[in-house]
């Protein structure tokens, strides 16, 4: 199965708004690039045929290219539109399945992607990895031909699962401690830093 990964990244000037007051703008920028680098390194060792990074930020796209990913200049005005743009690009070059991985799940392991792919080859049309609270979507894999709308945002796990059920799509959940942490507020940043100290230098920074 030719699996393509899609990593959406906000423009650095707008990223991690919930960390305003915890980190300076420069620190937030470096955090995003650090986490993106960790995600791209994990994907480089995962069973994927291609990695797409979709963003409106030139620095992010240059970072993606340095890791061998395919940079895709975002044309949409919102996250879910950007993901649809990337899905269409992956379909156009023969992707049989896609997996969306946000750039803020820095503990991602190559085995997580293998686990999601195994669910698809085992018969699921959609495989979803929820966040620690069971509310957000920290990875979403699906067969490329599946017409499941992207619904990332507040309560996205329930929205994705409901949309899949309405379409009669066999769906599996994938629970992983390395995929459960997404860094988007001060408590999650503290948990991340307890596991991964701040590096002396930042990839693509």
Phi, psi and omega in degrees: 000124179276104184258129176248137176263143178237125179240108177273141180221127176293160171303138187301328181293338182252355188285148173058048179298333180286353177260006173298129184100339175258319180233150175286166176305318180294321179293323178294319178300313180294324178297315180299315181293324177299311182293320177300317178300319179295318179296316182292325177294320178295318181293329179295335179260002183265164180281069178236146179277334181200153175236127177252133172245117182252125184198158173264003186259124183295324179295318178298316182294324176293322176299314180303314182296325180294338177264006180084010177277165179266112179284137181228113181291121183295129178255341183278171179253006181210164184300311185292328174293322178295321179294321178295321176302315181291321178299318179296322178295319179293317178302320185296337180250018169098014177299135176264341178205155177230151174228123178270126179231112177298157182282354184253030172245071193287352177268004179314134177245150177306326179296335177295318179293320177298321179295318177295318179297322179297325177295322178292316180291339179277358175126347178286145172270335181222139175227131186233133174253112181280164174283180185299329180274353181076014184252321182265170178250111181264351168196144180220115179248145178202156172296142188298330182282349182291132179261064177263122180290143176284138183223040180293143185143200181297130177067030188293330181300311179296321180295315179296316181294321179294316180297321178294318180296319180298332181263004179067031183269123176301126187230139178235147174263143178238114181257125184214129177296331180281338176263352185285336184266119169241133187266103181218002176209177185298316179298318180290327175296319179296320178296319179296314182293333176293333180264325184229099178300154181298129182289158179290330176224160187243131178300135176065008182280000000 
